[in-house]
Amino acid sequence: MILGLPTRPGLRIMVATRPVDFRRGMDGLAALVTQTLSFDPFAGDIFVFRAKRVDRIKILVWDGSGLILVTKRLEAGGFTWPPVRDGAISLNATELRLLFAGMDWTQLARRTMLPVSASTEKT
């Protein structure tokens, strides 16, 4: 499990690169996943959202029986976010754990990060 969230083979972890209004709850974020990112919020993938303030994160996932919304605010410092642009990028489980811990996940050696769309094959 990642942060207590369910995992499965082929799990995608998608980070929306544009900040979202953090007053949105799980229904509003699920609508953003569908309308803006063109993904299915009920497929069991993990969706990560950022606020305008770099110290806040929300994670949305469907566990098979309902939506889960995880929210975190760092008491000091901020999360390391990808550059702001349209769409989302994909992270692996280790990068998500580092991001959620408030650590710089971009320092991990990995392949070049490219924007991901719903039509992109699972990694």
N, CA, C and O atoms as CSV, one atom per row, in Angstrom:
chain,resi,resn,atom,element,x,y,z
A,1,MET,N,N,0.822,-1.191,0.000
A,1,MET,CA,C,0.000,0.000,0.000
A,1,MET,C,C,0.867,1.257,0.000
A,1,MET,O,O,1.934,1.286,0.615
A,2,ILE,N,N,0.409,2.278,-0.683
A,2,ILE,CA,C,1.074,3.570,-0.724
A,2,ILE,C,C,0.280,4.509,0.164
A,2,ILE,O,O,-0.879,4.800,-0.131
A,3,LEU,N,N,0.872,4.985,1.233
A,3,LEU,CA,C,0.184,5.912,2.132
A,3,LEU,C,C,-1.142,5.352,2.614
A,3,LEU,O,O,-2.065,6.114,2.903
A,4,GLY,N,N,-1.253,4.040,2.704
A,4,GLY,CA,C,-2.500,3.416,3.099
A,4,GLY,C,C,-3.506,3.317,1.966
A,4,GLY,O,O,-4.648,2.914,2.190
A,5,LEU,N,N,-3.099,3.680,0.738
A,5,LEU,CA,C,-3.984,3.614,-0.423
A,5,LEU,C,C,-3.770,2.284,-1.134
A,5,LEU,O,O,-2.652,1.769,-1.145
A,6,PRO,N,N,-4.813,1.720,-1.726
A,6,PRO,CA,C,-4.679,0.429,-2.394
A,6,PRO,C,C,-3.760,0.514,-3.613
A,6,PRO,O,O,-3.720,1.533,-4.303
A,7,THR,N,N,-3.025,-0.563,-3.866
A,7,THR,CA,C,-2.173,-0.637,-5.049
A,7,THR,C,C,-2.587,-1.860,-5.861
A,7,THR,O,O,-3.224,-2.779,-5.346
A,8,ARG,N,N,-2.219,-1.854,-7.123
A,8,ARG,CA,C,-2.522,-2.962,-8.018
A,8,ARG,C,C,-1.531,-2.913,-9.174
A,8,ARG,O,O,-0.928,-1.870,-9.424
A,9,PRO,N,N,-1.356,-4.025,-9.881
A,9,PRO,CA,C,-0.498,-3.982,-11.068
A,9,PRO,C,C,-1.037,-2.963,-12.072
A,9,PRO,O,O,-2.246,-2.884,-12.290
A,10,GLY,N,N,-0.152,-2.196,-12.673
A,10,GLY,CA,C,-0.553,-1.202,-13.659
A,10,GLY,C,C,-1.111,0.079,-13.069
A,10,GLY,O,O,-1.635,0.919,-13.800
A,11,LEU,N,N,-1.005,0.243,-11.750
A,11,LEU,CA,C,-1.507,1.456,-11.094
A,11,LEU,C,C,-0.818,2.685,-11.669
A,11,LEU,O,O,0.405,2.716,-11.804
A,12,ARG,N,N,-1.606,3.693,-12.005
A,12,ARG,CA,C,-1.048,4.968,-12.464
A,12,ARG,C,C,-1.201,5.987,-11.355
A,12,ARG,O,O,-2.236,6.053,-10.691
A,13,ILE,N,N,-0.164,6.779,-11.161
A,13,ILE,CA,C,-0.181,7.870,-10.192
A,13,ILE,C,C,0.003,9.147,-10.998
A,13,ILE,O,O,1.076,9.404,-11.542
A,14,MET,N,N,-1.056,9.939,-11.067
A,14,MET,CA,C,-1.057,11.115,-11.915
A,14,MET,C,C,-1.072,12.382,-11.065
A,14,MET,O,O,-1.874,12.507,-10.139
A,15,VAL,N,N,-0.181,13.321,-11.385
A,15,VAL,CA,C,-0.116,14.600,-10.691
A,15,VAL,C,C,-0.606,15.682,-11.645
A,15,VAL,O,O,0.003,15.920,-12.688
A,16,ALA,N,N,-1.712,16.339,-11.282
A,16,ALA,CA,C,-2.206,17.473,-12.064
A,16,ALA,C,C,-1.219,18.617,-11.858
A,16,ALA,O,O,-0.962,19.013,-10.721
A,17,THR,N,N,-0.671,19.144,-12.929
A,17,THR,CA,C,0.389,20.136,-12.787
A,17,THR,C,C,-0.114,21.547,-12.498
A,17,THR,O,O,0.636,22.367,-11.970
A,18,ARG,N,N,-1.362,21.844,-12.831
A,18,ARG,CA,C,-1.925,23.169,-12.526
A,18,ARG,C,C,-2.536,23.164,-11.132
A,18,ARG,O,O,-3.194,22.194,-10.755
A,19,PRO,N,N,-2.332,24.227,-10.358
A,19,PRO,CA,C,-2.983,24.322,-9.040
A,19,PRO,C,C,-4.506,24.316,-9.193
A,19,PRO,O,O,-5.048,24.829,-10.172
A,20,VAL,N,N,-5.183,23.727,-8.206
A,20,VAL,CA,C,-6.644,23.688,-8.202
A,20,VAL,C,C,-7.169,24.416,-6.964
A,20,VAL,O,O,-6.441,24.633,-5.995
A,21,ASP,N,N,-8.426,24.780,-7.020
A,21,ASP,CA,C,-9.099,25.418,-5.892
A,21,ASP,C,C,-9.272,24.370,-4.793
A,21,ASP,O,O,-10.016,23.406,-4.975
A,22,PHE,N,N,-8.603,24.543,-3.666
A,22,PHE,CA,C,-8.629,23.539,-2.612
A,22,PHE,C,C,-9.916,23.543,-1.799
A,22,PHE,O,O,-10.043,22.780,-0.842
A,23,ARG,N,N,-10.863,24.383,-2.163
A,23,ARG,CA,C,-12.181,24.281,-1.549
A,23,ARG,C,C,-12.958,23.121,-2.158
A,23,ARG,O,O,-13.973,22.695,-1.608
A,24,ARG,N,N,-12.484,22.611,-3.290
A,24,ARG,CA,C,-13.143,21.471,-3.938
A,24,ARG,C,C,-12.998,20.226,-3.069
A,24,ARG,O,O,-11.945,19.962,-2.489
A,25,GLY,N,N,-14.082,19.479,-3.002
A,25,GLY,CA,C,-14.067,18.199,-2.316
A,25,GLY,C,C,-13.848,17.077,-3.310
A,25,GLY,O,O,-13.409,17.304,-4.437
A,26,MET,N,N,-14.161,15.860,-2.878
A,26,MET,CA,C,-13.897,14.714,-3.742
A,26,MET,C,C,-14.731,14.730,-5.019
A,26,MET,O,O,-14.238,14.314,-6.067
A,27,ASP,N,N,-15.973,15.193,-4.966
A,27,ASP,CA,C,-16.789,15.235,-6.178
A,27,ASP,C,C,-16.247,16.252,-7.181
A,27,ASP,O,O,-16.204,15.977,-8.380
A,28,GLY,N,N,-15.836,17.417,-6.701
A,28,GLY,CA,C,-15.262,18.437,-7.575
A,28,GLY,C,C,-13.947,17.995,-8.185
A,28,GLY,O,O,-13.678,18.272,-9.354
A,29,LEU,N,N,-13.123,17.307,-7.398
A,29,LEU,CA,C,-11.852,16.805,-7.921
A,29,LEU,C,C,-12.078,15.663,-8.913
A,29,LEU,O,O,-11.371,15.566,-9.915
A,30,ALA,N,N,-13.053,14.805,-8.641
A,30,ALA,CA,C,-13.378,13.730,-9.586
A,30,ALA,C,C,-13.841,14.324,-10.917
A,30,ALA,O,O,-13.502,13.803,-11.980
A,31,ALA,N,N,-14.612,15.411,-10.862
A,31,ALA,CA,C,-15.039,16.085,-12.095
A,31,ALA,C,C,-13.833,16.650,-12.844
A,31,ALA,O,O,-13.782,16.579,-14.072
A,32,LEU,N,N,-12.862,17.210,-12.117
A,32,LEU,CA,C,-11.636,17.708,-12.763
A,32,LEU,C,C,-10.866,16.579,-13.434
A,32,LEU,O,O,-10.342,16.755,-14.534
A,33,VAL,N,N,-10.793,15.435,-12.792
A,33,VAL,CA,C,-10.096,14.286,-13.382
A,33,VAL,C,C,-10.729,13.944,-14.726
A,33,VAL,O,O,-10.026,13.710,-15.710
A,34,THR,N,N,-12.061,13.916,-14.763
A,34,THR,CA,C,-12.776,13.566,-15.986
A,34,THR,C,C,-12.671,14.659,-17.040
A,34,THR,O,O,-12.315,14.385,-18.186
A,35,GLN,N,N,-12.978,15.890,-16.662
A,35,GLN,CA,C,-13.102,16.972,-17.637
A,35,GLN,C,C,-11.767,17.564,-18.070
A,35,GLN,O,O,-11.582,17.865,-19.249
A,36,THR,N,N,-10.843,17.736,-17.145
A,36,THR,CA,C,-9.585,18.415,-17.458
A,36,THR,C,C,-8.473,17.443,-17.826
A,36,THR,O,O,-7.712,17.693,-18.761
A,37,LEU,N,N,-8.376,16.339,-17.096
A,37,LEU,CA,C,-7.286,15.388,-17.337
A,37,LEU,C,C,-7.677,14.259,-18.282
A,37,LEU,O,O,-6.811,13.546,-18.788
A,38,SER,N,N,-8.979,14.092,-18.526
A,38,SER,CA,C,-9.504,13.038,-19.414
A,38,SER,C,C,-9.171,11.634,-18.925
A,38,SER,O,O,-8.838,10.754,-19.719
A,39,PHE,N,N,-9.263,11.433,-17.617
A,39,PHE,CA,C,-9.092,10.113,-17.019
A,39,PHE,C,C,-10.380,9.730,-16.317
A,39,PHE,O,O,-11.247,10.573,-16.090
A,40,ASP,N,N,-10.502,8.453,-15.974
A,40,ASP,CA,C,-11.651,7.964,-15.227
A,40,ASP,C,C,-11.296,7.947,-13.744
A,40,ASP,O,O,-10.433,7.166,-13.340
A,41,PRO,N,N,-11.931,8.781,-12.917
A,41,PRO,CA,C,-11.585,8.820,-11.500
A,41,PRO,C,C,-11.992,7.559,-10.747
A,41,PRO,O,O,-11.597,7.374,-9.596
A,42,PHE,N,N,-12.772,6.694,-11.380
A,42,PHE,CA,C,-13.240,5.474,-10.738
A,42,PHE,C,C,-12.501,4.231,-11.237
A,42,PHE,O,O,-12.974,3.111,-11.049
A,43,ALA,N,N,-11.348,4.427,-11.872
A,43,ALA,CA,C,-10.563,3.310,-12.395
A,43,ALA,C,C,-9.587,2.754,-11.360
A,43,ALA,O,O,-8.977,1.709,-11.584
A,44,GLY,N,N,-9.437,3.446,-10.229
A,44,GLY,CA,C,-8.524,2.963,-9.196
A,44,GLY,C,C,-7.143,3.582,-9.262
A,44,GLY,O,O,-6.275,3.234,-8.462
A,45,ASP,N,N,-6.920,4.494,-10.199
A,45,ASP,CA,C,-5.641,5.195,-10.264
A,45,ASP,C,C,-5.605,6.270,-9.185
A,45,ASP,O,O,-6.640,6.636,-8.628
A,46,ILE,N,N,-4.421,6.767,-8.898
A,46,ILE,CA,C,-4.234,7.780,-7.865
A,46,ILE,C,C,-4.032,9.131,-8.547
A,46,ILE,O,O,-3.214,9.261,-9.457
A,47,PHE,N,N,-4.794,10.145,-8.093
A,47,PHE,CA,C,-4.706,11.486,-8.657
A,47,PHE,C,C,-4.269,12.449,-7.568
A,47,PHE,O,O,-4.864,12.504,-6.492
A,48,VAL,N,N,-3.221,13.207,-7.864
A,48,VAL,CA,C,-2.620,14.132,-6.898
A,48,VAL,C,C,-2.873,15.550,-7.391
A,48,VAL,O,O,-2.702,15.858,-8.570
A,49,PHE,N,N,-3.286,16.410,-6.452
A,49,PHE,CA,C,-3.592,17.798,-6.780
A,49,PHE,C,C,-2.799,18.734,-5.883
A,49,PHE,O,O,-2.512,18.423,-4.727
A,50,ARG,N,N,-2.456,19.876,-6.436
A,50,ARG,CA,C,-1.726,20.906,-5.697
A,50,ARG,C,C,-2.570,22.152,-5.563
A,50,ARG,O,O,-3.427,22.433,-6.401
A,51,ALA,N,N,-2.323,22.895,-4.502
A,51,ALA,CA,C,-2.983,24.184,-4.287
A,51,ALA,C,C,-2.074,25.285,-4.828
A,51,ALA,O,O,-0.952,25.014,-5.258
A,52,LYS,N,N,-2.553,26.512,-4.807
A,52,LYS,CA,C,-1.686,27.641,-5.165
A,52,LYS,C,C,-0.559,27.765,-4.151
A,52,LYS,O,O,0.564,28.128,-4.501
A,53,ARG,N,N,-0.861,27.464,-2.903
A,53,ARG,CA,C,0.164,27.457,-1.856
A,53,ARG,C,C,0.904,26.125,-1.940
A,53,ARG,O,O,0.268,25.072,-1.990
A,54,VAL,N,N,2.220,26.153,-1.955
A,54,VAL,CA,C,3.003,24.939,-2.181
A,54,VAL,C,C,3.027,23.984,-0.991
A,54,VAL,O,O,3.618,22.908,-1.077
A,55,ASP,N,N,2.393,24.363,0.115
A,55,ASP,CA,C,2.432,23.508,1.301
A,55,ASP,C,C,1.212,22.591,1.426
A,55,ASP,O,O,1.015,21.977,2.475
A,56,ARG,N,N,0.388,22.489,0.373
A,56,ARG,CA,C,-0.840,21.693,0.449
A,56,ARG,C,C,-0.938,20.694,-0.693
A,56,ARG,O,O,-0.534,20.964,-1.824
A,57,ILE,N,N,-1.494,19.522,-0.358
A,57,ILE,CA,C,-1.651,18.446,-1.331
A,57,ILE,C,C,-2.968,17.722,-1.058
A,57,ILE,O,O,-3.380,17.573,0.093
A,58,LYS,N,N,-3.619,17.276,-2.130
A,58,LYS,CA,C,-4.797,16.413,-2.017
A,58,LYS,C,C,-4.590,15.227,-2.947
A,58,LYS,O,O,-4.091,15.371,-4.063
A,59,ILE,N,N,-4.983,14.052,-2.465
A,59,ILE,CA,C,-4.874,12.832,-3.241
A,59,ILE,C,C,-6.263,12.204,-3.313
A,59,ILE,O,O,-6.935,12.049,-2.294
A,60,LEU,N,N,-6.687,11.846,-4.521
A,60,LEU,CA,C,-7.995,11.244,-4.754
A,60,LEU,C,C,-7.798,9.865,-5.369
A,60,LEU,O,O,-7.038,9.703,-6.324
A,61,VAL,N,N,-8.492,8.869,-4.811
A,61,VAL,CA,C,-8.412,7.508,-5.363
A,61,VAL,C,C,-9.725,6.775,-5.101
A,61,VAL,O,O,-10.368,6.971,-4.070
A,62,TRP,N,N,-10.105,5.938,-6.042
A,62,TRP,CA,C,-11.257,5.053,-5.899
A,62,TRP,C,C,-10.718,3.705,-5.436
A,62,TRP,O,O,-9.838,3.139,-6.084
A,63,ASP,N,N,-11.235,3.179,-4.318
A,63,ASP,CA,C,-10.721,1.914,-3.790
A,63,ASP,C,C,-11.591,0.718,-4.135
A,63,ASP,O,O,-11.360,-0.379,-3.627
A,64,GLY,N,N,-12.585,0.909,-4.989
A,64,GLY,CA,C,-13.469,-0.177,-5.373
A,64,GLY,C,C,-14.825,-0.081,-4.689
A,64,GLY,O,O,-15.810,-0.639,-5.173
A,65,SER,N,N,-14.877,0.627,-3.561
A,65,SER,CA,C,-16.157,0.775,-2.873
A,65,SER,C,C,-16.532,2.236,-2.654
A,65,SER,O,O,-17.670,2.542,-2.299
A,66,GLY,N,N,-15.571,3.143,-2.866
A,66,GLY,CA,C,-15.840,4.562,-2.690
A,66,GLY,C,C,-14.602,5.394,-2.954
A,66,GLY,O,O,-13.493,4.874,-3.080
A,67,LEU,N,N,-14.816,6.702,-3.035
A,67,LEU,CA,C,-13.699,7.625,-3.227
A,67,LEU,C,C,-13.009,7.899,-1.897
A,67,LEU,O,O,-13.657,8.012,-0.856
A,68,ILE,N,N,-11.697,8.002,-1.948
A,68,ILE,CA,C,-10.885,8.362,-0.785
A,68,ILE,C,C,-10.236,9.699,-1.100
A,68,ILE,O,O,-9.689,9.881,-2.188
A,69,LEU,N,N,-10.291,10.633,-0.165
A,69,LEU,CA,C,-9.631,11.928,-0.320
A,69,LEU,C,C,-8.673,12.109,0.849
A,69,LEU,O,O,-9.082,12.122,2.010
A,70,VAL,N,N,-7.395,12.248,0.523
A,70,VAL,CA,C,-6.351,12.469,1.524
A,70,VAL,C,C,-5.862,13.897,1.352
A,70,VAL,O,O,-5.549,14.317,0.238
A,71,THR,N,N,-5.795,14.644,2.441
A,71,THR,CA,C,-5.327,16.025,2.419
A,71,THR,C,C,-4.184,16.183,3.397
A,71,THR,O,O,-4.221,15.633,4.498
A,72,LYS,N,N,-3.161,16.937,2.999
A,72,LYS,CA,C,-2.037,17.199,3.891
A,72,LYS,C,C,-1.576,18.636,3.725
A,72,LYS,O,O,-1.540,19.166,2.615
A,73,ARG,N,N,-1.221,19.264,4.850
A,73,ARG,CA,C,-0.623,20.594,4.846
A,73,ARG,C,C,0.675,20.483,5.632
A,73,ARG,O,O,0.679,20.048,6.784
A,74,LEU,N,N,1.772,20.877,5.003
A,74,LEU,CA,C,3.063,20.866,5.694
A,74,LEU,C,C,3.121,22.021,6.685
A,74,LEU,O,O,2.655,23.121,6.386
A,75,GLU,N,N,3.680,21.780,7.843
A,75,GLU,CA,C,3.823,22.834,8.852
A,75,GLU,C,C,4.982,23.764,8.531
A,75,GLU,O,O,4.984,24.923,8.944
A,76,ALA,N,N,5.968,23.260,7.796
A,76,ALA,CA,C,7.111,24.089,7.398
A,76,ALA,C,C,7.531,23.672,5.991
A,76,ALA,O,O,7.486,22.490,5.649
A,77,GLY,N,N,7.934,24.634,5.189
A,77,GLY,CA,C,8.392,24.335,3.840
A,77,GLY,C,C,7.248,24.089,2.888
A,77,GLY,O,O,6.105,24.453,3.163
A,78,GLY,N,N,7.561,23.468,1.766
A,78,GLY,CA,C,6.554,23.202,0.748
A,78,GLY,C,C,6.878,21.939,-0.013
A,78,GLY,O,O,8.000,21.435,0.040
A,79,PHE,N,N,5.887,21.433,-0.719
A,79,PHE,CA,C,6.067,20.265,-1.562
A,79,PHE,C,C,6.842,20.661,-2.819
A,79,PHE,O,O,6.784,21.813,-3.248
A,80,THR,N,N,7.557,19.720,-3.400
A,80,THR,CA,C,8.239,19.939,-4.668
A,80,THR,C,C,7.277,19.544,-5.776
A,80,THR,O,O,6.887,18.383,-5.893
A,81,TRP,N,N,6.901,20.526,-6.586
A,81,TRP,CA,C,5.921,20.297,-7.649
A,81,TRP,C,C,6.581,20.391,-9.015
A,81,TRP,O,O,7.586,21.083,-9.175
A,82,PRO,N,N,6.014,19.689,-10.014
A,82,PRO,CA,C,6.509,19.842,-11.395
A,82,PRO,C,C,6.127,21.226,-11.905
A,82,PRO,O,O,5.290,21.901,-11.305
A,83,PRO,N,N,6.740,21.655,-13.016
A,83,PRO,CA,C,6.377,22.954,-13.594
A,83,PRO,C,C,4.886,23.013,-13.922
A,83,PRO,O,O,4.289,22.006,-14.302
A,84,VAL,N,N,4.288,24.199,-13.773
A,84,VAL,CA,C,2.871,24.387,-14.075
A,84,VAL,C,C,2.685,24.385,-15.584
A,84,VAL,O,O,3.320,25.158,-16.301
A,85,ARG,N,N,1.810,23.510,-16.056
A,85,ARG,CA,C,1.410,23.441,-17.457
A,85,ARG,C,C,0.125,22.625,-17.514
A,85,ARG,O,O,-0.310,22.090,-16.495
A,86,ASP,N,N,-0.472,22.525,-18.660
A,86,ASP,CA,C,-1.704,21.753,-18.789
A,86,ASP,C,C,-1.413,20.265,-18.653
A,86,ASP,O,O,-0.322,19.794,-18.973
A,87,GLY,N,N,-2.417,19.536,-18.169
A,87,GLY,CA,C,-2.305,18.088,-18.099
A,87,GLY,C,C,-1.753,17.583,-16.786
A,87,GLY,O,O,-1.863,18.233,-15.746
A,88,ALA,N,N,-1.155,16.406,-16.861
A,88,ALA,CA,C,-0.640,15.736,-15.676
A,88,ALA,C,C,0.648,15.017,-16.020
A,88,ALA,O,O,0.940,14.751,-17.186
A,89,ILE,N,N,1.412,14.709,-14.988
A,89,ILE,CA,C,2.588,13.862,-15.172
A,89,ILE,C,C,2.387,12.614,-14.320
A,89,ILE,O,O,1.586,12.603,-13.385
A,90,SER,N,N,3.114,11.586,-14.655
A,90,SER,CA,C,3.021,10.323,-13.947
A,90,SER,C,C,4.188,10.190,-12.969
A,90,SER,O,O,5.324,10.534,-13.295
A,91,LEU,N,N,3.897,9.689,-11.774
A,91,LEU,CA,C,4.931,9.376,-10.791
A,91,LEU,C,C,4.907,7.890,-10.514
A,91,LEU,O,O,3.913,7.217,-10.787
A,92,ASN,N,N,6.012,7.371,-9.966
A,92,ASN,CA,C,5.988,6.000,-9.483
A,92,ASN,C,C,5.719,6.024,-7.974
A,92,ASN,O,O,5.652,7.096,-7.373
A,93,ALA,N,N,5.567,4.859,-7.373
A,93,ALA,CA,C,5.201,4.772,-5.955
A,93,ALA,C,C,6.240,5.421,-5.047
A,93,ALA,O,O,5.878,6.072,-4.068
A,94,THR,N,N,7.510,5.256,-5.352
A,94,THR,CA,C,8.569,5.857,-4.532
A,94,THR,C,C,8.512,7.367,-4.603
A,94,THR,O,O,8.632,8.039,-3.578
A,95,GLU,N,N,8.331,7.919,-5.802
A,95,GLU,CA,C,8.231,9.366,-5.963
A,95,GLU,C,C,7.022,9.920,-5.206
A,95,GLU,O,O,7.104,10.987,-4.598
A,96,LEU,N,N,5.903,9.196,-5.243
A,96,LEU,CA,C,4.727,9.653,-4.499
A,96,LEU,C,C,5.002,9.671,-3.000
A,96,LEU,O,O,4.622,10.621,-2.316
A,97,ARG,N,N,5.653,8.638,-2.482
A,97,ARG,CA,C,5.984,8.615,-1.047
A,97,ARG,C,C,6.870,9.795,-0.674
A,97,ARG,O,O,6.654,10.430,0.358
A,98,LEU,N,N,7.865,10.096,-1.503
A,98,LEU,CA,C,8.752,11.229,-1.232
A,98,LEU,C,C,7.988,12.550,-1.322
A,98,LEU,O,O,8.143,13.411,-0.457
A,99,LEU,N,N,7.168,12.717,-2.356
A,99,LEU,CA,C,6.363,13.926,-2.496
A,99,LEU,C,C,5.498,14.120,-1.263
A,99,LEU,O,O,5.478,15.210,-0.691
A,100,PHE,N,N,4.782,13.081,-0.843
A,100,PHE,CA,C,3.875,13.171,0.294
A,100,PHE,C,C,4.619,13.478,1.590
A,100,PHE,O,O,4.064,14.106,2.492
A,101,ALA,N,N,5.866,13.038,1.687
A,101,ALA,CA,C,6.682,13.311,2.879
A,101,ALA,C,C,7.255,14.720,2.863
A,101,ALA,O,O,7.851,15.160,3.846
A,102,GLY,N,N,7.077,15.437,1.740
A,102,GLY,CA,C,7.615,16.789,1.630
A,102,GLY,C,C,9.062,16.817,1.181
A,102,GLY,O,O,9.738,17.837,1.311
A,103,MET,N,N,9.544,15.688,0.649
A,103,MET,CA,C,10.928,15.598,0.176
A,103,MET,C,C,10.990,15.867,-1.325
A,103,MET,O,O,9.975,15.799,-2.019
A,104,ASP,N,N,12.177,16.170,-1.815
A,104,ASP,CA,C,12.360,16.475,-3.234
A,104,ASP,C,C,12.464,15.180,-4.038
A,104,ASP,O,O,13.545,14.604,-4.167
A,105,TRP,N,N,11.355,14.739,-4.563
A,105,TRP,CA,C,11.280,13.502,-5.330
A,105,TRP,C,C,11.947,13.627,-6.694
A,105,TRP,O,O,12.224,12.610,-7.331
A,106,THR,N,N,12.211,14.846,-7.158
A,106,THR,CA,C,12.793,15.044,-8.485
A,106,THR,C,C,14.265,14.660,-8.536
A,106,THR,O,O,14.845,14.578,-9.619
A,107,GLN,N,N,14.873,14.424,-7.384
A,107,GLN,CA,C,16.286,14.069,-7.348
A,107,GLN,C,C,16.531,12.586,-7.623
A,107,GLN,O,O,17.679,12.167,-7.768
A,108,LEU,N,N,15.466,11.789,-7.696
A,108,LEU,CA,C,15.603,10.372,-8.027
A,108,LEU,C,C,16.009,10.233,-9.484
A,108,LEU,O,O,15.529,10.976,-10.341
A,109,ALA,N,N,16.892,9.284,-9.766
A,109,ALA,CA,C,17.262,9.003,-11.151
A,109,ALA,C,C,16.094,8.278,-11.802
A,109,ALA,O,O,15.640,7.249,-11.300
A,110,ARG,N,N,15.613,8.806,-12.906
A,110,ARG,CA,C,14.502,8.174,-13.624
A,110,ARG,C,C,14.489,8.654,-15.053
A,110,ARG,O,O,15.239,9.549,-15.443
A,111,ARG,N,N,13.630,8.044,-15.811
A,111,ARG,CA,C,13.498,8.446,-17.212
A,111,ARG,C,C,12.946,9.872,-17.280
A,111,ARG,O,O,12.424,10.384,-16.289
A,112,THR,N,N,13.057,10.495,-18.415
A,112,THR,CA,C,12.548,11.846,-18.612
A,112,THR,C,C,11.049,11.870,-18.390
A,112,THR,O,O,10.325,11.019,-18.907
A,113,MET,N,N,10.577,12.850,-17.616
A,113,MET,CA,C,9.151,12.972,-17.356
A,113,MET,C,C,8.499,13.688,-18.526
A,113,MET,O,O,8.923,14.773,-18.925
A,114,LEU,N,N,7.471,13.070,-19.063
A,114,LEU,CA,C,6.721,13.658,-20.155
A,114,LEU,C,C,5.283,13.837,-19.720
A,114,LEU,O,O,4.798,13.068,-18.889
A,115,PRO,N,N,4.588,14.821,-20.250
A,115,PRO,CA,C,3.165,14.949,-19.944
A,115,PRO,C,C,2.440,13.671,-20.342
A,115,PRO,O,O,2.775,13.060,-21.356
A,116,VAL,N,N,1.465,13.269,-19.565
A,116,VAL,CA,C,0.731,12.035,-19.817
A,116,VAL,C,C,-0.712,12.386,-20.121
A,116,VAL,O,O,-1.298,13.260,-19.483
A,117,SER,N,N,-1.276,11.705,-21.091
A,117,SER,CA,C,-2.689,11.890,-21.392
A,117,SER,C,C,-3.418,10.576,-21.155
A,117,SER,O,O,-2.783,9.542,-20.950
A,118,ALA,N,N,-4.726,10.607,-21.181
A,118,ALA,CA,C,-5.523,9.417,-20.931
A,118,ALA,C,C,-5.263,8.346,-21.983
A,118,ALA,O,O,-5.438,7.160,-21.704
A,119,SER,N,N,-4.854,8.733,-23.168
A,119,SER,CA,C,-4.626,7.765,-24.220
A,119,SER,C,C,-3.271,7.092,-24.109
A,119,SER,O,O,-3.006,6.129,-24.828
A,120,THR,N,N,-2.406,7.575,-23.225
A,120,THR,CA,C,-1.084,6.989,-23.048
A,120,THR,C,C,-1.213,5.648,-22.368
A,120,THR,O,O,-1.994,5.497,-21.429
A,121,GLU,N,N,-0.464,4.682,-22.828
A,121,GLU,CA,C,-0.491,3.352,-22.231
A,121,GLU,C,C,-0.015,3.406,-20.797
A,121,GLU,O,O,0.747,4.296,-20.421
A,122,LYS,N,N,-0.466,2.448,-19.991
A,122,LYS,CA,C,-0.032,2.357,-18.602
A,122,LYS,C,C,1.453,2.039,-18.560
A,122,LYS,O,O,1.971,1.300,-19.397
A,123,THR,N,N,2.143,2.625,-17.545
A,123,THR,CA,C,3.574,2.368,-17.415
A,123,THR,C,C,3.830,1.293,-16.416
A,123,THR,O,O,4.983,0.939,-16.171
